[in-house]
Amino acid sequence: MTRPITGGCLCGSIRYAIAGDPPMQVTCHCKNCQRQAGTAFSCVVGMPPEMLEIDGEVKVYKDHGESGSAVYREFCGKCGSPVFTRADSASGMIFVKAGTFDDAERFSPTMHLFTKSQQHWLDTGSVPSFATMPAEGSD
């Protein structure tokens, strides 16, 4: 069995463990992720919530994605680190910010999303890229 992925916020008030390998590893270039991350994109892993064990209290900021669906951005109330994201458009999934991993080697993106909003200087290389969210079942 794969060892858990562990991580947490900057101050350590929030810690988590992911059991197994997350089915999604993506880089999101949407404007809201850029603003929330304070940089050109957000690296996240997505999984069913039952794969994730959270220790600590998160605060939630609700915004809306490009589809108009609610997005819940979960962060540490002490240090402000963004840690988790949930979205009504992806019910049954929780997303963990890969920058909060204890071991950064555990993240390797399999796709880039919302590249229509990516920074002009960024090259996504050979990783599959989608202008928005790919249709379910598409390659």
DOMI-232235 format. One line per 2 residues: number of its first residue (from 1); their letters; for each residue x, y, z of C-alpha. Coordinates in Angstrom, 3 decimals. Layout:
N
NUM	A	X Y Z; ...
//
This chain:
139
1	MT	0.000 0.000 0.000; 1.148 3.524 -0.798
3	RP	2.264 5.559 2.196; -0.106 8.405 3.111
5	IT	0.462 11.909 1.799; 0.719 14.240 4.774
7	GG	0.766 17.993 5.033; -0.645 21.056 6.678
9	CL	-0.823 24.813 6.893; 2.100 27.160 7.528
11	CG	1.634 27.355 11.313; 0.787 23.662 11.789
13	SI	-2.697 24.233 13.243; -4.199 22.191 10.399
15	RY	-2.713 18.807 9.542; -4.015 16.160 7.184
17	AI	-3.282 12.693 5.806; -4.414 11.371 2.429
19	AG	-4.856 7.588 2.335; -3.700 6.299 -1.045
21	DP	-3.001 8.037 -4.326; -5.410 10.862 -5.220
23	PM	-7.192 10.166 -8.535; -6.723 13.766 -9.733
25	QV	-3.545 15.848 -9.829; -4.156 19.109 -11.666
27	TC	-2.916 22.641 -12.108; -5.762 25.179 -12.269
29	HC	-5.251 28.510 -14.022; -8.697 30.043 -13.379
31	KN	-8.718 33.668 -12.218; -10.123 32.841 -8.775
33	CQ	-7.430 30.231 -8.089; -4.791 32.746 -9.193
35	RQ	-6.175 35.332 -6.793; -6.564 32.918 -3.905
37	AG	-3.098 31.398 -4.378; -1.498 34.788 -5.002
39	TA	0.383 33.383 -7.983; -0.090 32.171 -11.575
41	FS	-1.923 28.927 -10.811; -3.011 26.516 -8.103
43	CV	-1.715 22.938 -7.844; -4.298 20.618 -6.320
45	VG	-5.061 16.954 -5.867; -8.664 15.792 -5.868
47	MP	-10.184 12.798 -4.133; -13.329 11.529 -2.421
49	PE	-13.498 13.066 1.093; -13.250 9.648 2.756
51	ML	-9.603 9.448 1.583; -8.753 12.544 3.650
53	EI	-8.315 12.807 7.408; -8.202 16.396 8.711
55	DG	-6.956 17.489 12.128; -7.625 21.123 13.025
57	EV	-10.284 23.728 12.417; -10.673 25.283 8.983
59	KV	-12.353 28.555 8.091; -14.381 28.755 4.877
61	YK	-14.695 31.473 2.251; -17.476 30.925 -0.293
63	DH	-17.088 32.245 -3.805; -18.401 31.205 -7.220
65	GE	-16.600 29.547 -10.117; -16.967 30.455 -13.783
67	SG	-19.995 28.148 -14.013; -21.721 30.122 -11.262
69	SA	-21.554 27.149 -8.875; -20.418 27.704 -5.303
71	VY	-16.765 27.063 -4.420; -15.777 26.686 -0.757
73	RE	-12.172 27.679 -0.090; -10.984 26.300 3.245
75	FC	-8.053 27.917 5.032; -6.337 28.189 8.396
77	GK	-7.862 30.930 10.541; -4.526 31.502 12.320
79	CG	-1.964 31.762 9.496; -4.307 32.204 6.509
81	SP	-2.871 29.330 4.466; -5.284 27.993 1.830
83	VF	-5.465 24.215 2.302; -8.660 22.660 0.879
85	TR	-11.317 23.439 -1.720; -14.766 21.963 -2.277
87	AD	-17.093 22.854 -5.136; -20.774 22.239 -5.784
89	SA	-19.844 21.401 -9.386; -17.575 18.588 -8.122
91	SG	-19.687 17.141 -5.331; -18.163 14.028 -3.878
93	MI	-14.637 15.457 -4.214; -12.331 17.523 -2.042
95	FV	-9.215 19.233 -3.357; -6.009 19.669 -1.357
97	KA	-3.440 22.350 -2.198; -0.293 20.474 -3.224
99	GT	1.872 23.312 -1.892; 0.863 22.195 1.603
101	FD	2.329 18.673 1.168; 5.167 17.698 3.504
103	DA	6.817 15.993 0.502; 6.480 18.035 -2.714
105	ER	7.695 15.037 -4.739; 4.251 13.472 -4.262
107	FS	2.657 15.942 -6.742; 2.888 15.480 -10.498
109	PT	0.121 17.181 -12.504; -1.701 15.120 -15.111
111	MH	-3.519 18.094 -16.661; -3.823 21.870 -16.735
113	LF	-7.331 23.358 -16.392; -8.688 26.791 -17.378
115	TK	-5.684 27.577 -19.563; -7.763 30.287 -21.240
117	SQ	-6.836 32.315 -18.124; -3.201 31.225 -17.824
119	QH	-0.444 33.805 -17.638; 0.994 34.650 -21.074
121	WL	4.551 33.735 -20.051; 3.681 30.237 -18.870
123	DT	4.356 27.125 -20.980; 2.383 24.044 -19.909
125	GS	4.711 21.734 -21.849; 3.469 18.297 -22.838
127	VP	0.954 17.953 -19.991; -2.620 17.847 -21.421
129	SF	-4.247 21.286 -21.235; -7.885 22.361 -21.345
131	AT	-9.241 25.877 -21.920; -11.919 25.245 -19.271
133	MP	-13.049 22.095 -17.463; -12.904 19.051 -19.769
135	AE	-16.156 17.252 -20.474; -16.643 14.121 -18.400
137	GS	-15.135 11.135 -20.183; -13.023 13.223 -22.598
139	D	-9.292 12.714 -23.061
//
